[in-house]
Amino acid sequence: MEREALISDRRSHPRYDVVGLLWGLLELHEHARIVDVGTTGILIETTFRVALDSAQSLGLAVDGQHVTVNARVRHVTAATGNGSLPRYFVGLEFLSTPTSVLQTIERVHISTAHPRETEASATDLT
């Protein structure tokens, strides 16, 4: 009991017991590697296990601009490997996707699906 009294005495601000439900928000900034992306969602690899069906805000750099995309976690799979940190593959479904993100995704998909056409058109521009 004396130990509990000493710990509580160190607090400079009062604490209050919560009766009932009280929700809070914890915002974490975690860098992740993009594995693949489409117009409806994204698969990332991260060291942070994300709660299934949770809503997340993703910060993406699109054409040099920071864009926030709201998404929902649809699946989480532990990655296999022998690294020191745990790794997870997290599939997120976009809930709202800015036009700039959709256009960039479509441009990337076209260039990877038809690399010769992209190279030819790039040559024509010079």
N, C-alpha and C positions, 0 to 999 in steps of 0.2 A: 504494500500500500504506500509506503514512503516513496518508493521509486516512481510510482504513478503520479504522486503529488509533485515531485521534483520536475518531471517531464512537463506536466501541465502548467507549472509555475513559469517555465521558460517562454511561454507564448505571450507575445505582446498584444495580441488582439483576441477578443472573445470568440469562442467557438460555440455553435448551436447544434443541438441534436435535430436531425431531420426525421419528421414523422410523416409517413406516407411516401409517395413517389416524388422524386425530384430529379429531373433530367439535366445533364450537362453536356458540353461539347468539348472534345479533346481534339485539337488540330495538330497533326504531325506532318512534317515535311520530310518525305523519304524519296530519294532518287531511285529510279527504276529503269531497267533496260527494256525498250520496246522490242518484243519478239515479232509480232505482226500487228497490222492494223487494217481495218476495213471501214466502210462508211457507217456500219452499225455498232462497231465496238473495237476493242483493243485487247491484246494479250501482252502482259508485262511480266518481267522477272524481277523479284524484289527480295530483300531479307526480312521484310515485315509481313507477318501473317495478317491478312485482312479478313474481317468478319463477313461471312457469306450473306448476301442479300442487303448489305449495308450500302448506303448512298455515299459516294465519294466525289470530290472535286479534283479534277486532274489539271495540272498546269502544263501546257504544251507550248513549245516554241514553233510558230508557224510563220515562215518567211520573215524571220527576225522579230516577230511580234509575239508577246506573251498572250496566250488565249486560255481561258478556263472552260473546261468541258465537264458537265455534270454526268455522272455515270453510276450504275449499280453493279455490285459484284455478283457475278453469276456462277463462277466456279473458282476454287482454290485447290491447287495440287502441289504437294511437296516435291521439290526438284531433287533428283538423285545426284550425288556427287560427293567428293571427299574434301570439300572446302571446310574451313573452320566455322563459317556462319551458315545457318540454315537458309535455304533459298526456296521461294515459292513462285509458281506460275499462277497469275491472277487474271481471270477473264472478266472484263468489264463491258457492259452494254451501255452505249451512249444514250442518255436521256434527252439531251438537247445538244445539238451539234451546230456550231456557227458555220456559216457558209464558207468562210475562209479555210476551215479545217476540211470540210467536204471536198472543196476544190483541190486542195493540196493532196489529199488521199487519192482522189481520182487521177490526178496528174502523175503521182508516183506509181500507181497501178498500171496506167497506160505505158509508162516508160519501162517498167519491168516486164510487162506482157509482150511488148513489141520493141525490143532493144534496137533492132536494125532500123526500124522506121524512125525512132527517136534520134539515132546517130545521123541518119540521112537528113532529117529536117534541121538538126543542129549545124550540119555542114552547109546546108543551103543558106543559113542565116549569116555566115561569115563572108 
